[in-house]
Amino acid sequence: MFGVVPKPLWLRRIEPDDRNRIQLGMRCLLIEHDSGPVLIDTGAGNKEDPKFLDIYGIENAGANGRTMLEDGLAQIGVRSDEIPTVINTHLHFDHAGGNTYRDETGKIRPSFPRARYVVKRGEYDFATHTNERTAASYFPHNINPVVASGQFEFVVREKEIVKGVRVVSTPGHTPFHQSVLIESAGERALFLGARKKRRANRLLRAPKSVTVRELQHEEADGQAYRLTLRPSPTPRRAAGVQAELSRRYVPVERTRGLSRAGAFLCQSFLHQR
């Protein structure tokens, strides 16, 4: 997780367990939009075996054999088949594992049957042509069922997916990683995917209408967020928006991975123009 930073230095920030693992979070973002809910990243899914879950310490089990992502969506009244758009920042198992699910018969199906899954074309090619270094992060069962159902929508450059929601290229974590820029009435939120490392979930410059204290508390108690952009009711900010961070959204999937970024890096960073 910390690259070449010596352990005695990063130990000052976070304490590992007896297996040298640190707690990270896999956070997804749901955007309420006029065209329907837009989901960014999907967590780790429900398909991995007990050995895998133990190695990474993944704690994401939900009701009815699904995951905490589906549970969180249900808590706010959103069904998986009501989501028309899923955006993958990239296709690592901890960000795209929830693209598909294993049903009660063992068959693997797309988790969001009516959604288009938006991902960079280069990321898809990179994920489906792995080598000894990358194969541990890209799993065919997170990808192939979406291919078979014809639900992938590939992009090659910056593009507006729905009004006010745009994908932008942010290579680094993977060569074709993308982040998601959300704009409304002159204010912006940027979901960085796995591009922000160290000091996870650090708040950048936030508009005044965001409750910074609440956001920092959310980081501490392991909750994911629902972001709502809407016109401010106050005359002084009539042309602006309020970004409301709701703790009702999705309890974070937890992992104690040795080297997986997870959505430890998946956070919405808010700033002004």
Secondary structure, 3 states (H helix, E strand, C coil): CCCCCCHHHHCCCCCCCCCCCCCEEECCEEECCCCCCEEECCCCCCCCCHHHHHHHCCECECHHHCEHHHHHHHHCCCCHHHCCEEECCCCCHHHHHHHEEECCCCCEEECCCCCEEEEEHHHHHHHCCCCCCCCCCCCHHHCHHHHHCCCEEEECCCEEEECCEEEEECCCCCCCCEEEEEEECCEEEEECCCCCCCCCCCCCCCCCCCCHHHHHHHHHHCECEEEEEEECCCHHHCCCEEEEEECCCCECEEECCCCCCHHHHCCEEEECC
